[in-house]
């Protein structure tokens, strides 16, 4: 079993500016533990459907264009 852990996104910003990366772990015991942690996190998560996303409060929707202005420096 193999595990991949990290935050790398496949875009120029992530590679050149943020120095994001992942690590591959070839250890079945450790990979199994990471899978268990992921499954525990998944149980605590909430699915966001298109319907619930569209029904967000107006004050949440207002932040999207504002955040987009700052995205080049975030």
Secondary structure as UniProt FT lines:
FT   STRAND          3..6
FT   HELIX           12..16
FT   STRAND          22..25
FT   HELIX           28..44
FT   HELIX           50..54
FT   HELIX           58..70
FT   HELIX           71..73
//
